[in-house]
């Protein structure tokens, strides 16, 4: 059998050997429209490929070895060689940035686990809160330089830090209702084992409370609840939590947004994210009633001197992490840190409301 596309067609086995792709992979790429055979037998479905398809097949194989997602490979394969080279370079730059971020996260997790191991070796009993530790804290919000209304809310107290970012026509009521649902936790003397359960129940209360403020409203919610040196983390939406330690500043939350999901899938770079038209779309938020809220929950072991920053996307969206780190490290007190972080947002144009809470154990 001959073809107009470069001579005699190759069987799937011969094409697989020449391209270094398995027949199973070739069938998958056919199903995905990534590498369509030149001819498919209408009776037995047997696939045959043209020799001039080998270049695309080998490019697919190389890109898969790089770990590039299939959807992005399809885009690269449709580009001219120069543009494809630029796309591969951009992808690899993203991989290196993601690797650096994961390396930082791994260092953070190693430190957390070592702390827990030290606590376990120290006593076989259930740890009790360290009454000698207290929290210095501050919180603040600002309307910013563009928005007509401030829909951010922030709380800081001896046991609880929280920020909420309202959305919708009267999102300020949603954010306020969410924080009101959490504030009773300030008065509860909890053990470390109780922190996550208390936060999860508070998130359900907040989820139910938001529609009471306004049926069209919703909000994000990020909170830290303290018991001794243990911190329970609650997170829904795209507000963020960071911790400043000797080894640097670590982000300890993961955004629940459409843009973050595109980054996770390799279809968008972190550099492209701030300019994406769907950057404000949330995959998770409080609002709508019921108990179907799915917060991220995490237990952290804190040490004296560490600073924790909770902030809305009006800060994280315009202030680089390096600026946050240097500002948090230089501020003498949490009050100074809150003032200086809000000032950073203003220097960046403050296109959105800003809200933050800072706490440190002493």
Secondary structure, 3 states (H helix, E strand, C coil): CCCCCCCCCEEHHHHHHHHCCCHHHHHHHHHCCCCCCCEECCCCCCEEECHHHHHHHHHHHHHHHHCCCHHHHHHHHCCCHHHHHHHHHHHHHHHHHHHHHHHHHHHHHHHHHHHHHHHHHHCCCCCCCCCCCCEEEEEEEECCCCCCCCCEEEEECCCEEEEEEEECCCHHHHHHHHHHHHHHHHHCCCCHHHHHHHHHHHHHHHHHHHHHHCCCCEECEEEEEEECCEEEEEEECCCEEEEEECCEEEECCCCCEHHHHHHHCCCCCHHHHCCCCCCCCECCCECCCCCCCCCEEEEEECCCCCEEEEECHHHHCCCCHHHHHHHHHHCCCHHHHHHHHHHHHHHCCCCCCEEEEEEEEC
